[in-house]
Amino acid sequence: MTDDAARGERHQADNSAPAPGTRRPGGRTARTRAAVRDAVLAGLTEYGYPGLTVEYVAEHSGVHKTTLYRRWKDVEGLLADALDLAGEDTWAPPDTGSLEGDLRALAHEVVASFADPAVAASGSAMIAAGFRSERAAAALRGYYAERFARCEVLVERAVRRGELPAPADAAPGAPADTPARTDSRTDHSSVRGAIDAGALVRSISAPLFFRLFITREPVGAAQADQAAAAALAAARAGAFTTDSTTADAAGSAHGTDS
């Protein structure tokens, strides 16, 4: 038996794994998927999206290329699943005790993620891939949509501390540091309808991404603090406040995109 045939046999069980975008089991399938993801990131870092090949991923992951073609189809499928896997991590927005501190911490996370050349190379390549492949672009949108959704709790905390306006349908006379409703899911939707968490977080990363990818200017702590301060001022001025109709429409669009 050849080495390729042996490797193909070892990974035969992975062929029946769920398609990207669904919940995966653990064990060998999870390890295989992680190895493929690491190889995709390595290839993006070394060659960029145009130079990434299934053969490269096979060589660096130890997964036979026949298995890769059968399960992921092509490079676009490999990249989409790498982004999907990244979205299954345990990342949560910072909780510093104040909205100002949370926004500054988020801004500094963006800067830090592009400070390490190795990390920045793969991240930049994934963003660049979104301009070349609609499937990669869809995966990238899904990845960030998940990040923005996780940041809704950041807005909830700020409302409960009285740092941002309470929802319009909050109970009259309710203290600023308590939820507007007793049901956690209802309160979550109410707060989200009042303040668009995704828009708030985008306003932090947007000026930083503009410098990183458009003007190619350096970013550092000063730029992170400036972006956070601008987002905080806008939030306090009500720039990200939506009415219920807008919130419902945004929620429906988010559900369609995901």
C-alpha positions as CSV (number, residue, x, y, z in Angstrom):
1,M,0.0,0.0,0.0
2,T,1.4,3.4,-0.9
3,D,1.8,6.2,1.6
4,D,-1.0,8.2,-0.1
5,A,-3.4,5.3,-0.1
6,A,-2.6,4.6,3.6
7,R,-3.3,8.2,4.5
8,G,-6.5,8.2,2.5
9,E,-7.7,5.1,4.3
10,R,-6.9,6.7,7.7
11,H,-9.1,9.7,6.9
12,Q,-11.9,7.8,5.2
13,A,-14.1,8.2,8.2
14,D,-13.9,11.9,7.9
15,N,-15.7,11.9,4.6
16,S,-19.1,11.6,6.2
17,A,-18.6,14.6,8.5
18,P,-21.2,17.4,8.3
19,A,-20.8,20.1,5.7
20,P,-19.2,23.4,6.8
21,G,-21.7,25.6,8.6
22,T,-23.2,22.8,10.8
23,R,-22.2,21.7,14.3
24,R,-19.4,19.1,14.1
25,P,-18.6,16.3,16.5
26,G,-15.4,16.0,18.3
27,G,-12.7,13.3,18.1
28,R,-10.8,12.6,15.0
29,T,-13.1,14.6,12.7
30,A,-12.4,17.7,14.8
31,R,-8.7,17.1,14.8
32,T,-8.7,16.6,11.1
33,R,-10.7,19.8,10.5
34,A,-8.3,21.7,12.8
35,A,-5.3,20.4,10.9
36,V,-6.8,21.5,7.6
37,R,-7.7,24.9,9.1
38,D,-4.0,25.4,10.3
39,A,-2.7,24.4,6.8
40,V,-5.1,26.9,5.1
41,L,-3.9,29.7,7.4
42,A,-0.2,28.7,6.8
43,G,-0.8,28.7,3.0
44,L,-2.5,32.1,3.2
45,T,0.3,33.5,5.2
46,E,3.0,32.1,2.8
47,Y,1.3,32.6,-0.6
48,G,-1.9,34.6,-0.2
49,Y,-5.2,33.5,-1.6
50,P,-4.1,33.3,-5.2
51,G,-1.3,30.9,-4.3
52,L,-3.3,28.6,-2.0
53,T,-3.9,25.2,-3.4
54,V,-5.6,22.0,-2.3
55,E,-2.2,20.2,-2.8
56,Y,-0.5,22.6,-0.4
57,V,-3.2,22.0,2.2
58,A,-2.9,18.2,1.7
59,E,0.8,18.3,2.2
60,H,0.7,20.4,5.3
61,S,-2.3,18.9,7.0
62,G,-1.6,15.2,6.4
63,V,-5.1,14.8,4.9
64,H,-5.1,13.1,1.5
65,K,-6.2,15.5,-1.3
66,T,-8.9,13.0,-2.4
67,T,-10.5,13.5,1.0
68,L,-10.1,17.3,0.7
69,Y,-11.7,17.4,-2.7
70,R,-14.6,15.1,-1.6
71,R,-15.4,17.1,1.6
72,W,-14.4,20.7,0.8
73,K,-14.6,20.6,-3.0
74,D,-12.1,23.3,-3.7
75,V,-10.0,26.2,-2.2
76,E,-13.1,28.3,-1.6
77,G,-14.6,25.6,0.5
78,L,-11.4,25.2,2.5
79,L,-11.3,28.9,3.2
80,A,-15.0,29.1,4.1
81,D,-14.6,26.3,6.6
82,A,-11.5,27.9,8.1
83,L,-13.5,31.0,8.8
84,D,-16.5,29.0,10.0
85,L,-14.2,27.2,12.5
86,A,-12.8,30.5,13.7
87,G,-16.3,31.6,14.5
88,E,-16.8,28.6,16.8
89,D,-14.2,29.9,19.3
90,T,-15.0,31.1,22.8
91,W,-14.2,34.8,22.2
92,A,-16.3,37.2,24.2
93,P,-16.3,41.0,24.3
94,P,-14.3,42.5,27.2
95,D,-16.0,43.3,30.4
96,T,-14.0,46.1,32.1
97,G,-16.9,47.5,34.2
98,S,-17.6,50.5,32.0
99,L,-18.6,51.1,28.4
100,E,-15.6,53.3,27.8
101,G,-13.3,50.6,29.0
102,D,-15.0,48.0,26.9
103,L,-14.8,50.0,23.7
104,R,-11.1,50.8,24.3
105,A,-10.3,47.2,25.0
106,L,-12.1,46.2,21.7
107,A,-10.1,48.8,19.8
108,H,-6.9,47.6,21.2
109,E,-7.8,44.0,20.3
110,V,-8.2,45.1,16.7
111,V,-4.8,46.8,16.7
112,A,-3.1,43.8,18.5
113,S,-4.5,41.3,16.0
114,F,-2.6,43.1,13.2
115,A,0.6,43.8,15.3
116,D,1.9,40.2,14.9
117,P,3.1,39.9,11.3
118,A,2.3,36.2,11.2
119,V,-1.2,36.7,12.5
120,A,-1.8,39.8,10.4
121,A,-0.7,38.0,7.2
122,S,-3.4,35.3,7.4
123,G,-6.1,37.8,8.5
124,S,-5.2,40.2,5.7
125,A,-5.2,37.4,3.2
126,M,-8.7,36.2,4.3
127,I,-10.0,39.8,3.9
128,A,-8.4,40.0,0.4
129,A,-9.9,36.7,-0.5
130,G,-13.4,38.2,0.0
131,F,-12.7,40.5,-3.0
132,R,-11.9,37.5,-5.2
133,S,-14.5,34.9,-4.1
134,E,-18.1,35.5,-3.3
135,R,-18.1,32.3,-1.2
136,A,-15.2,33.7,0.8
137,A,-17.0,37.0,1.2
138,A,-20.1,35.3,2.5
139,A,-18.0,33.3,5.0
140,L,-16.3,36.5,6.1
141,R,-19.6,38.3,6.6
142,G,-20.9,35.4,8.6
143,Y,-17.7,35.4,10.8
144,Y,-18.1,39.1,11.6
145,A,-21.9,38.9,12.0
146,E,-21.2,36.3,14.8
147,R,-18.7,38.6,16.4
148,F,-21.1,41.5,16.3
149,A,-23.9,39.4,17.8
150,R,-21.7,38.5,20.7
151,C,-21.2,42.2,21.4
152,E,-24.9,42.7,22.1
153,V,-24.2,41.8,25.8
154,L,-21.7,44.8,25.9
155,V,-24.6,47.1,25.0
156,E,-26.9,45.4,27.5
157,R,-24.5,46.0,30.3
158,A,-24.0,49.6,29.4
159,V,-27.8,50.2,29.4
160,R,-28.2,48.5,32.8
161,R,-25.4,50.7,34.2
162,G,-27.1,53.8,32.9
163,E,-24.3,54.6,30.4
164,L,-26.6,54.4,27.4
165,P,-30.3,55.2,26.9
166,A,-32.7,52.6,28.1
167,P,-35.1,51.0,25.5
168,A,-38.1,53.0,24.6
169,D,-40.4,50.3,26.0
170,A,-38.6,50.0,29.4
171,A,-41.0,50.0,32.3
172,P,-41.7,53.5,33.6
173,G,-39.6,54.4,36.6
174,A,-37.4,51.3,36.2
175,P,-33.9,51.9,37.7
176,A,-31.2,52.4,35.1
177,D,-29.1,49.6,36.5
178,T,-31.9,46.9,36.2
179,P,-33.2,45.2,33.1
180,A,-36.3,46.7,31.4
181,R,-38.0,43.3,31.5
182,T,-37.7,40.3,33.6
183,D,-37.5,37.7,30.8
184,S,-33.8,37.6,29.7
185,R,-34.6,36.8,26.1
186,T,-37.2,39.6,25.8
187,D,-34.8,42.1,27.5
188,H,-32.0,41.1,25.2
189,S,-34.1,41.8,22.1
190,S,-35.4,45.1,23.6
191,V,-31.9,46.4,24.3
192,R,-30.7,45.3,20.9
193,G,-33.6,47.2,19.3
194,A,-32.7,50.4,21.1
195,I,-29.0,50.3,20.4
196,D,-27.5,48.6,17.3
197,A,-24.5,46.8,18.8
198,G,-23.2,45.9,15.4
199,A,-23.1,49.5,14.3
200,L,-21.4,50.5,17.5
201,V,-18.6,47.9,17.1
202,R,-18.2,48.7,13.4
203,S,-17.7,52.3,14.2
204,I,-14.6,51.3,16.3
205,S,-13.0,49.0,13.8
206,A,-13.9,51.0,10.6
207,P,-11.3,53.8,11.1
208,L,-8.6,51.3,12.1
209,F,-9.4,49.0,9.1
210,F,-9.3,52.1,6.8
211,R,-5.8,52.9,7.9
212,L,-4.7,49.3,7.7
213,F,-6.1,48.4,4.3
214,I,-6.8,51.6,2.4
215,T,-4.3,54.2,3.3
216,R,-1.7,51.6,4.6
217,E,-0.9,53.8,7.6
218,P,0.4,52.4,10.9
219,V,-2.0,51.9,13.8
220,G,-1.2,51.8,17.4
221,A,-2.5,52.6,20.9
222,A,-3.2,56.3,20.0
223,Q,-5.4,55.3,17.0
224,A,-7.2,52.7,19.1
225,D,-8.0,55.2,21.8
226,Q,-9.2,57.7,19.3
227,A,-11.5,55.2,17.6
228,A,-13.0,54.1,20.9
229,A,-13.5,57.7,22.0
230,A,-15.3,58.6,18.8
231,A,-17.6,55.6,19.0
232,L,-18.4,56.3,22.7
233,A,-19.3,59.9,21.9
234,A,-21.5,58.8,19.0
235,A,-23.2,56.2,21.1
236,R,-24.0,58.7,23.9
237,A,-25.4,61.1,21.3
238,G,-27.8,58.4,20.1
239,A,-26.1,57.8,16.7
240,F,-26.7,54.0,17.0
241,T,-30.2,54.1,18.4
242,T,-32.9,52.5,16.2
243,D,-36.6,52.3,16.4
244,S,-38.4,49.0,16.6
245,T,-39.2,48.9,12.9
246,T,-35.5,49.4,12.0
247,A,-34.4,46.8,14.6
248,D,-36.9,44.2,13.3
249,A,-35.7,44.7,9.8
250,A,-32.1,44.5,10.8
251,G,-32.8,41.3,12.7
252,S,-34.5,39.7,9.8
253,A,-31.6,40.6,7.5
254,H,-29.1,39.2,9.9
255,G,-31.1,36.0,10.1
256,T,-31.1,35.8,6.3
257,D,-27.4,36.5,6.0
258,S,-26.5,33.8,8.5
